[in-house]
Amino acid sequence: MDIFLAFVGAAAASAFGFDLFRDARRRPRPHIVAYGVGITMFALATWGLFFSLWLGWGPVSYKVFYLFGAVLNVPYLALGSVYLVIGRKTGRAFTGPVIAFTLIALLMVLPAKLHAIGDGLIPEAKEIFLVGGPRVLAIMSGAVAGTLLFALALLSAFRFWRKNRSIVWGNGLIAAGTLAAASGGSAFAKWGYSQLFVISLPAAALLIWAGYRVASGERGVLLPKPESVTAAP
């Protein structure tokens, strides 16, 4: 069942990433690119989980899974929502800190020394990393991005409730999916709840993709009509 859930999450995230970059190529917009980067990271992490559950864990596969699945993907999804709901000026202001966080995460996770990785569903980070820095990054990523996504969902509901309800419901689903990914990663990093993390991966991918489709419709919020969504970037 765990391998199946990982496969579903990886396949959904891969298809969604292709969908996003196809739209970005057709009509480039920063929020679509940010979502695409976040979902691509999500797909890489989930494929890493799938193959590791199937073939066994190793230091490289664990770091790739942890870096892209528990640390970096959610900030980029949150960045996409900042661009989408608030605007390009604020999005550009958030881009620098997200890139800086990415560099810090790369420098902390990739060279980190690990304990021996045994068998099991997902080896707990507190038992694998010799230092606690990578776990702190995952907890911070989930907490900050989760709070930001919740606030943006409320802002979206307030701003677009009378103008376009599909934007509200779509952003709500995107927020729910991102919160699922954030809470799953944080719970895994803080308490070692690996089963919850596995369940959160396909749930997050499917919720975010559903939100994208609900909000976009024919053209919609991610490819908005200028006359109908004046507040969108």
Protein Blocks (a to p, Z undefined) as FASTA:
>chain_A
ZZmmmmmmmmmmmmmmmmmmmmmmmmgcfklmmmmmmmmmmmmmmmmmmmmmmnopcfkl
mmmmmmmmmmmmmmmmmmmmmmmmnomklmmmmmmmmmmmmmmmmmmmmmpccddddedj
bdcfklmpmbfklmmmmmmmmmmmmmmmmmmmmmmmmmmmmmommlmmmmmmmmmmmmmm
mmmmmmmmmnopaklmmmmmmmmmmmmmmmmmmmnmmnommlccfklmmmbZZ
